[in-house]
Amino acid sequence: EGALNNGLCKLMLMHRFPGLPRLCSSQSLEMRSSPRAAAGNKGEGRGAELLEPPPRRLGRVKSLHEMPGPNTLYNLYEFFWKDGFGRIHEIQQKHTQEYGKIFKSHFGPQFVVSIADRDMVAQVLRAEGRAPQRANMESWQEYRDLRGRATGLISAEGEQWLKMRSVLRQKILKPKDVAVYSEGVNEVITDLIKRIHTLRSQEEDGETVTNVNNLFFKYSMEGVATILYECRLGCLENNVPQQTVEYIEALELMFSMFKTTMYAGAIPKWLRPLIPKPWREFCRSWDGLFKFSQIHVDNKLKAIQSQLDQGEVVNGGLLTHLLVSKELTLEEIYANMTEMLLAGVDTVSLLL
């Protein structure tokens, strides 16, 4: 069986998943069944009577202690000394060949069970129900606790996640509602084409556009922000506003510091005074992202209040709906705008 998305799906296996198959060997998850039994002909003129197969018997359930996987010293060497966070997909593929479709790993205080089989991944996902426990986001949650920030759609878990998704899906998942954003996004596309013509004219050959990745990064940020903040950021202008420049820097830091994020979560708290940079950079990037979102949310809130004071009818998109309906607190709106912009830019820019 192929691995999901040519890689491994890392999930925390909890004891609350009774529907999972049992571990019968270090190489695979299997279910052992008894051979089918059937009755033969019982006399002339009588057909064969088929018996129902007996229920499958599960193999002995192995403990997490017995589960195979690399030891802690190996992970310390591979990930910290040899900078393995930059090639984690290759390491996981190697571990799949060595330990089988399911194995465990320790990353400092983090304990992870990796699944490298799409059918088993499907079983885990189906066992979680309406309010799943998703990836381990302890470092994200610690930052939010430290700064007094709420969780958003990415960092929330369980019932809190379900509540936020129920509110946000009203404006960003239904096709008829999503169509409302097409005009604004088309304007961003028009500006992107203009920007490409401008950049080409500045080159000696009049055709080449250098640093296309940066251009698409700014395009995705402008397009996603048009939907979330209901305003333009100026990412595709010749002179980008300073406020937007600062946010782009914070966003680029967050994307470029995937390894730093992994370090921040893998380094025990007692080691931070000795190795302070990963956690400090992690917090600094989030500070910049939240600051930018808060500015734009507050600006929209002031505009809505001004309309209400003048007796005007308030109409708008996603952010307006969230502020007027008050289904989420203001802190929850800050968090969701921040996390959805981060996720949206990541998705769009990588696809392009």
ZADREN-10385 format. One line per field, with one value per residue (C-alpha): residue in three letters; x, y, z; residue number from 1. Coordinates in nm, 2 decimals, padded with zeros to 4 digits. Example, Ala and Ser with C-alpha at 12.3 -4.5 7.8 and 13.67 -1.06 7.14 Angstrom:
<rs>
vexnu ala_ser
x 01.23_01.37
y -00.45_-00.11
z 00.78_00.71
lumkol 1_2
</rs>
This chain:
<rs>
vexnu glu_gly_ala_leu_asn_asn_gly_leu_cys_lys_leu_met_leu_met_his_arg_phe_pro_gly_leu_pro_arg_leu_cys_ser_ser_gln_ser_leu_glu_met_arg_ser_ser_pro_arg_ala_ala_ala_gly_asn_lys_gly_glu_gly_arg_gly_ala_glu_leu_leu_glu_pro_pro_pro_arg_arg_leu_gly_arg_val_lys_ser_leu_his_glu_met_pro_gly_pro_asn_thr_leu_tyr_asn_leu_tyr_glu_phe_phe_trp_lys_asp_gly_phe_gly_arg_ile_his_glu_ile_gln_gln_lys_his_thr_gln_glu_tyr_gly_lys_ile_phe_lys_ser_his_phe_gly_pro_gln_phe_val_val_ser_ile_ala_asp_arg_asp_met_val_ala_gln_val_leu_arg_ala_glu_gly_arg_ala_pro_gln_arg_ala_asn_met_glu_ser_trp_gln_glu_tyr_arg_asp_leu_arg_gly_arg_ala_thr_gly_leu_ile_ser_ala_glu_gly_glu_gln_trp_leu_lys_met_arg_ser_val_leu_arg_gln_lys_ile_leu_lys_pro_lys_asp_val_ala_val_tyr_ser_glu_gly_val_asn_glu_val_ile_thr_asp_leu_ile_lys_arg_ile_his_thr_leu_arg_ser_gln_glu_glu_asp_gly_glu_thr_val_thr_asn_val_asn_asn_leu_phe_phe_lys_tyr_ser_met_glu_gly_val_ala_thr_ile_leu_tyr_glu_cys_arg_leu_gly_cys_leu_glu_asn_asn_val_pro_gln_gln_thr_val_glu_tyr_ile_glu_ala_leu_glu_leu_met_phe_ser_met_phe_lys_thr_thr_met_tyr_ala_gly_ala_ile_pro_lys_trp_leu_arg_pro_leu_ile_pro_lys_pro_trp_arg_glu_phe_cys_arg_ser_trp_asp_gly_leu_phe_lys_phe_ser_gln_ile_his_val_asp_asn_lys_leu_lys_ala_ile_gln_ser_gln_leu_asp_gln_gly_glu_val_val_asn_gly_gly_leu_leu_thr_his_leu_leu_val_ser_lys_glu_leu_thr_leu_glu_glu_ile_tyr_ala_asn_met_thr_glu_met_leu_leu_ala_gly_val_asp_thr_val_ser_leu_leu_leu
x 00.00_00.13_00.19_-00.05_00.06_00.39_00.49_00.37_00.07_00.17_-00.11_-00.13_-00.28_-00.50_-00.63_-00.98_-00.97_-01.13_-01.19_-00.82_-00.68_-00.45_-00.07_00.02_00.38_00.64_00.59_00.21_-00.13_-00.33_-00.65_-00.63_-00.94_-01.03_-01.08_-01.43_-01.61_-01.88_-02.10_-02.10_-02.39_-02.61_-02.78_-02.91_-03.10_-02.99_-02.79_-02.48_-02.56_-02.31_-02.23_-02.16_-01.79_-01.69_-01.60_-01.24_-01.01_-00.78_-00.41_-00.25_-00.26_00.09_00.18_00.33_00.65_00.67_00.60_00.92_01.08_01.41_01.54_01.58_01.95_01.91_01.65_01.87_02.15_01.94_01.72_01.94_02.29_02.23_01.94_01.68_01.38_01.47_01.43_01.18_00.99_01.30_01.37_01.01_01.03_01.34_01.18_00.88_01.12_01.30_01.00_00.69_00.37_00.34_00.62_00.69_00.93_01.04_01.12_01.23_00.91_00.70_00.59_00.45_00.31_00.35_00.12_00.24_-00.07_-00.37_-00.62_-00.51_-00.51_-00.87_-00.96_-00.80_-00.99_-01.32_-01.28_-01.25_-01.61_-01.74_-01.49_-01.15_-00.82_-00.58_-00.21_-00.01_-00.01_00.15_00.39_00.11_-00.11_00.18_00.23_-00.14_-00.14_00.17_00.02_-00.34_-00.45_-00.75_-00.71_-00.83_-00.95_-00.60_-00.49_-00.83_-00.93_-01.24_-01.56_-01.39_-01.28_-01.63_-01.78_-01.55_-01.59_-01.97_-01.96_-01.70_-01.84_-02.15_-01.94_-01.64_-01.76_-02.10_-02.06_-02.33_-02.15_-01.80_-01.92_-01.96_-01.58_-01.52_-01.53_-01.26_-01.04_-01.07_-00.95_-00.65_-00.58_-00.60_-00.34_-00.12_-00.11_-00.04_00.25_00.39_00.39_00.57_00.83_00.90_00.95_01.22_01.43_01.69_01.52_01.17_01.03_01.18_01.02_01.27_01.17_00.84_00.79_00.79_00.54_00.30_00.35_00.23_-00.05_-00.18_-00.15_-00.34_-00.61_-00.67_-00.67_-00.94_-01.17_-01.08_-01.03_-01.25_-00.97_-00.66_-00.32_-00.12_00.11_00.12_00.18_00.52_00.54_00.41_00.27_00.51_00.25_00.21_00.59_00.62_00.35_00.51_00.83_00.65_00.47_00.79_00.96_00.68_00.71_01.09_01.10_00.92_01.24_01.24_00.88_00.98_01.28_01.05_00.82_01.10_01.32_01.22_01.13_01.42_01.66_01.53_01.76_02.05_01.90_01.67_01.66_01.40_01.14_01.22_01.19_00.87_00.71_00.83_00.67_00.34_00.35_00.38_00.10_-00.14_-00.05_-00.13_-00.46_-00.57_-00.51_-00.73_-01.01_-01.01_-01.04_-01.33_-01.50_-01.46_-01.61_-01.91_-01.97_-01.96_-02.23_-02.44_-02.41_-02.53_-02.83_-02.70_-02.75_-02.44_-02.35_-02.02_-01.84_-01.69_-01.53_-01.84_-02.06_-01.84_-01.83_-02.20_-02.32_-02.10_-02.10_-01.73_-01.56_-01.33_-01.02_-01.15_-01.19_-00.83_-00.71_-00.91_-00.82_-00.46_-00.46_-00.68_-00.46_-00.15_-00.31_-00.46_-00.13_00.05_-00.20_-00.23_00.14_00.26_00.01_00.13
y 00.00_00.34_00.61_00.90_01.18_00.99_01.06_00.96_01.08_01.14_01.10_01.07_00.73_00.75_00.45_00.58_00.44_00.10_00.06_00.03_-00.30_-00.47_-00.48_-00.84_-00.79_-00.52_-00.50_-00.45_-00.43_-00.74_-00.92_-01.30_-01.49_-01.86_-02.04_-02.07_-02.39_-02.53_-02.83_-03.08_-03.26_-03.43_-03.68_-03.72_-03.43_-03.19_-02.88_-02.78_-02.59_-02.30_-02.20_-01.85_-01.79_-01.76_-01.42_-01.30_-01.34_-01.05_-01.10_-01.01_-00.64_-00.51_-00.22_00.11_-00.01_-00.30_-00.09_-00.05_00.28_00.48_00.55_00.90_00.92_00.84_01.12_01.37_01.29_01.28_01.58_01.82_01.74_01.65_01.90_01.63_01.87_01.98_01.63_01.48_01.31_01.12_01.01_00.89_00.69_00.53_00.44_00.29_00.05_-00.04_-00.06_-00.12_00.07_00.19_00.30_00.54_00.83_01.06_01.43_01.57_01.58_01.49_01.13_01.05_00.75_00.75_00.57_00.49_00.32_00.50_00.24_00.26_00.64_00.62_00.41_00.65_00.95_00.77_00.67_01.03_01.15_01.50_01.67_01.52_01.55_01.66_01.72_01.81_02.19_02.23_02.50_02.70_02.66_02.76_03.08_03.16_03.10_03.31_03.61_03.56_03.48_03.26_02.96_02.96_02.70_02.55_02.54_02.46_02.10_01.90_02.09_02.43_02.34_02.22_02.54_02.76_02.54_02.56_02.94_02.98_02.73_02.95_03.19_03.00_02.65_02.69_02.73_03.00_03.21_03.16_03.30_03.64_03.67_03.62_03.99_04.08_03.79_03.87_04.23_04.08_03.86_04.16_04.34_04.04_04.04_04.42_04.35_04.08_04.32_04.58_04.34_04.21_04.57_04.62_04.33_04.36_04.10_04.24_03.90_03.73_03.76_03.68_03.55_03.42_03.25_03.58_03.72_03.44_03.46_03.83_03.74_03.47_03.70_03.98_03.74_03.56_03.90_04.03_03.75_03.76_04.13_04.27_04.51_04.53_04.52_04.66_04.36_04.40_04.77_04.92_05.07_04.83_04.99_04.97_04.79_04.52_04.49_04.42_04.16_03.99_03.97_03.80_03.57_03.48_03.42_03.18_02.98_02.98_02.86_02.53_02.38_02.64_02.56_02.19_02.29_02.51_02.21_01.95_02.14_02.09_02.41_02.37_02.39_02.72_02.94_02.75_02.74_03.05_03.13_02.88_02.98_03.35_03.35_03.14_03.40_03.69_03.57_03.50_03.85_04.00_03.80_03.87_04.24_04.27_04.09_04.29_04.62_04.51_04.36_04.68_04.90_04.70_04.71_05.10_05.12_04.90_05.11_05.43_05.29_05.19_05.53_05.69_05.45_05.27_04.91_04.71_04.47_04.29_03.96_03.72_03.96_04.18_03.88_03.76_04.11_04.17_03.83_03.81_03.43_03.44_03.66_03.94_03.74_03.44_03.65_03.78_03.42_03.29_03.57_03.52_03.15_03.14_03.39_03.19_02.87_03.03_03.19_02.86_02.66_02.90_02.99_02.63_02.52_02.79
z 00.00_-00.09_00.18_00.19_-00.04_-00.09_00.26_00.61_00.80_01.15_01.40_01.77_01.85_02.15_02.35_02.29_01.93_01.99_01.61_01.52_01.41_01.65_01.62_01.55_01.44_01.41_01.04_01.00_01.15_01.08_01.17_01.19_01.09_01.11_00.78_00.65_00.72_00.51_00.54_00.25_00.09_00.35_00.14_-00.21_-00.35_-00.08_-00.16_00.03_00.34_00.40_00.75_00.86_00.91_01.27_01.40_01.35_01.63_01.71_01.77_02.10_02.16_02.19_02.42_02.30_02.48_02.23_01.93_01.71_01.63_01.65_01.99_02.15_02.10_01.72_01.69_01.87_01.64_01.32_01.37_01.58_01.48_01.12_01.08_01.00_01.02_00.67_00.53_00.76_00.47_00.37_00.73_00.77_00.45_00.58_00.91_00.73_00.55_00.88_01.13_00.92_00.87_01.22_01.45_01.74_01.78_02.06_01.99_02.32_02.53_02.22_02.17_01.82_01.66_01.28_01.04_00.69_00.54_00.39_00.50_00.86_00.84_00.72_01.02_01.27_01.11_01.11_01.47_01.59_01.54_01.50_01.73_01.65_01.83_01.56_01.54_01.86_01.87_02.22_02.12_01.95_02.26_02.49_02.29_02.31_02.69_02.73_02.54_02.65_02.29_02.19_01.97_01.61_01.36_01.32_01.69_01.85_01.94_02.01_02.09_02.06_01.70_01.62_01.74_01.53_01.22_01.26_01.26_00.98_00.74_00.69_00.49_00.35_00.27_00.10_-00.28_-00.31_-00.04_-00.18_-00.52_-00.35_-00.32_-00.69_-00.78_-00.53_-00.62_-00.99_-00.92_-00.75_-01.05_-01.28_-01.06_-01.07_-01.45_-01.44_-01.20_-01.42_-01.72_-01.50_-01.38_-01.74_-01.86_-01.60_-01.72_-02.00_-02.22_-02.15_-02.09_-01.78_-01.44_-01.16_-00.82_-00.92_-00.59_-00.41_-00.66_-00.61_-00.23_-00.24_-00.48_-00.25_00.05_-00.13_-00.25_00.08_00.27_00.03_00.15_00.51_00.59_00.31_00.21_-00.01_00.14_-00.15_-00.18_-00.57_-00.58_-00.68_-00.33_-00.07_00.24_00.54_00.75_00.49_00.45_00.82_00.80_00.50_00.70_00.99_00.75_00.57_00.90_01.00_00.68_00.67_01.03_01.00_01.14_01.41_01.50_01.53_01.74_01.96_02.03_02.07_02.31_02.67_02.86_03.10_02.80_02.66_02.87_02.71_02.36_02.35_01.97_01.84_02.10_02.08_01.70_01.72_01.95_01.75_01.43_01.60_01.76_01.41_01.26_01.55_01.55_01.18_01.20_01.51_01.32_01.03_01.25_01.46_01.15_01.03_01.37_01.37_01.03_01.13_01.44_01.24_01.01_01.30_01.46_01.14_01.12_00.81_00.72_00.76_00.48_00.41_00.39_00.63_00.88_00.89_00.95_01.24_01.40_01.37_01.46_01.77_01.75_01.83_02.08_01.95_02.07_01.88_01.57_01.60_01.63_01.33_01.10_01.18_01.14_00.83_00.65_00.74_00.62_00.30_00.19_00.26_00.05_-00.25_-00.28_-00.26_-00.52_-00.76
lumkol 1_2_3_4_5_6_7_8_9_10_11_12_13_14_15_16_17_18_19_20_21_22_23_24_25_26_27_28_29_30_31_32_33_34_35_36_37_38_39_40_41_42_43_44_45_46_47_48_49_50_51_52_53_54_55_56_57_58_59_60_61_62_63_64_65_66_67_68_69_70_71_72_73_74_75_76_77_78_79_80_81_82_83_84_85_86_87_88_89_90_91_92_93_94_95_96_97_98_99_100_101_102_103_104_105_106_107_108_109_110_111_112_113_114_115_116_117_118_119_120_121_122_123_124_125_126_127_128_129_130_131_132_133_134_135_136_137_138_139_140_141_142_143_144_145_146_147_148_149_150_151_152_153_154_155_156_157_158_159_160_161_162_163_164_165_166_167_168_169_170_171_172_173_174_175_176_177_178_179_180_181_182_183_184_185_186_187_188_189_190_191_192_193_194_195_196_197_198_199_200_201_202_203_204_205_206_207_208_209_210_211_212_213_214_215_216_217_218_219_220_221_222_223_224_225_226_227_228_229_230_231_232_233_234_235_236_237_238_239_240_241_242_243_244_245_246_247_248_249_250_251_252_253_254_255_256_257_258_259_260_261_262_263_264_265_266_267_268_269_270_271_272_273_274_275_276_277_278_279_280_281_282_283_284_285_286_287_288_289_290_291_292_293_294_295_296_297_298_299_300_301_302_303_304_305_306_307_308_309_310_311_312_313_314_315_316_317_318_319_320_321_322_323_324_325_326_327_328_329_330_331_332_333_334_335_336_337_338_339_340_341_342_343_344_345_346_347_348_349_350_351_352
</rs>
